Amino acid sequence: MDDRPGIHRDFDELENRRIRAISLWEQGETQAAVARRFGVAPQTVARWVCQFRLQGRAGLKKAHQAGREPGLDLKDRERLQLLLLEGPAKIGYKTPQWTCPRVADLIERKFGIRYHPGHIWKLLSSLGWSPQRPTCYGFDHSDAKILQWGAPVNRRQADGPNA
């Protein structure tokens, strides 16, 4: 069984595994031997034993769902999709690109739910959106100003003669 994050877990099987492991431990197997047998870290077996000692068999019960409940339900996600298609100018942004902080701001404004901007990409990818970068720079782009700041000038103009 794969216990990596993001991988579907069979919670019934995980509970059965813990119960079988504790049964072996109660029969005199060492925690290290139980860990080897079930392909888990010894610390995992130690945690199971501790839970069993404190709560009995109830401490080995399955979890209902891994992770936090989603903030936006299906209806909200459909509405968010429509709002995203309207573009950021609709809510007052001057440029036409959605960024994760902007989408987080949109969600907070329209749904009253706070998302950390660093997690927005997961939500967007679940809606079928993908990260994009602009292919050209704005008209007010100034190589002289960039050089004044000490940054290298390396741009590709999509509307230039070699495009």
PyMOL commands that set and color helices and strands:
alter all, ss='L'
color gray80, all
select helices_A, chain A and resi 11-26+31-38+42-60+74-86+88-91+100-111+117-126+143-149
alter helices_A, ss='H'
color red, helices_A
deselect
rebuild
show_as cartoon
